[in-house]
Amino acid sequence: MNNRHHKKRKKHNLNRRNDVEYSEIVEGYETRETKRTRVWENNKYFYAFAYFLFFVPLFLEDTRRTRFYVNQGIMVWLWLILGNVALYYIGFIPGMELFNPTAQWIFSGIIFFLALYGFIATLMDRRDVRLPIIGWIDIVK
């Protein structure tokens, strides 16, 4: 067998649009990946605060990622409000009066730690991490 057929050849990138360095060579041209990175770096703090104030990203450009973080923030607030209202009315059941305040504190603490998890994950550049348990429901499409 001829060895020249078995030599590894360098792969040449014929599609220059996928080449990140190409955006530096040609002025005014930005690849899709460099644009995503730039937008992420500019907006990640707004996305992080969406877990506590879901309306903050509404001031940003309407993208799939913005809708994702608005949805995550809305889910945190909905679960917090609906869960505490449900626990409040459970407190009217005879025998549950003493259990109710403790359950509300525990439930609110769990939701707070889920929001804190999303906040920290966003700041650590883990993009589009859904919250466990409550983050799988999409309200904002």
N, C-alpha and C positions, 0 to 999 in steps of 0.2 A: 504494500500500500504506500501511496505517496503521502509523505508527512505534510506537505503544504496544504492539503485539503483538510487536515485536522487541526491546523493552527486556529487559535481563537482570533477572530477579527473584532476590531473595535466597531461598535455599533454607532453609526452616524445618525444623529437626530435630523431627519429631513424635515420634520414638522417643527418649524421654528417657534410656533405659537406656544408650545409646551415648555420652551426653554426659558428659564427664569432670567438668565443673564441677558437675553434678547431685549428685555424691557430697558436695560441700562444702555444698550447699544443704540437703539432707535428712540429718539426723543418723542414723547407723546404717546408711546405705545406701552400699555400695561397689560400684563397677562392676567388671566382670570384668578390665578392663585395669589399673585402679588396684590391684586385688588382686594381679595377676600381677607388677606392678612392685614392690609392697611385699614380696612373697614373694621375688622375685629379689634385691632389695637386702639383705634379712635373711640370705639363705642363700648368696650368691655365693662367699663365702670358703670355706664348706664344700664347695661344688661344685668350686672350684679345687683344693683339697687332695685331692680324690678321685683325681686323676691320680697322686698319690704314695702315698696311703693310701686304697684304694678303700672301706674300711669306714666312713669318716668320715660320708658322707651317709646311711648306714643309720640314724643317730640322728634324722634329719629325718622330716617327714611323707612318707608314701608317695604320691608323685606321679609323673607321667610324666617330669618333668624330673629328679627324684631318681634314678629308675631309669636314665635316660640317662647321668648322670654316674657312677653306680656301674658301669654296663656299660663305659664308657670306661676307668675305672680298672682294672677286671678285665682288659680287653684289654691294657693296658700291661703288667701283671704277668704275664699268661699268655705273651705274646710274649717278654718278657724271660727268663722261666724256661725255656720250651720251646726258645727259640733258643739259649740258652747250653748247655743240656743236649745239644742236637743238635750244636752245635759242639764240645763236649767229646768226644763219641763219634767225631766226624769226625777228631779228633786221633789216634785209634788207627790210622788208615789210614797205611800206610808212606809216608813222604815228606811228611806233613802235620803233623808234630810242631812244626815251627818256625812254620808258618802259623797254627796253632790259637790261641795266646794273642792274637795281633794281631787275628784275626778276631773273637774274643770281645770285645775292647775296642772295636772298630769297631761291632759289632752293638749292644753295650750303650750306646755313645754315641749311636747313631741313635735307639734307643728312649728314652733320656733326653731328647734334644732334642725328640722328638715329645711327650713328657709335658710338657716345659717350654712348648712351643707351646700345648698345651691349657690349661695353667695361666695363661699370660699372656693368651690369648684370653678366658678366662672372667673374669679380673679387668678386662679392657678392655670388658666388657659385650657381648661377642659371644656371644649366647645359642645354646646347642646346636650348637656347631661340632664336627663329627666330625673325628677325627684322620685325617690322610692315611694311606693304606695299611692300617692296622690297625683303624681305628675303624668300619668298615662292617659288622662282624659283631655281631649282637645275641645276647647270652647271657641277660641279664636282661630278661624281658618284662613 
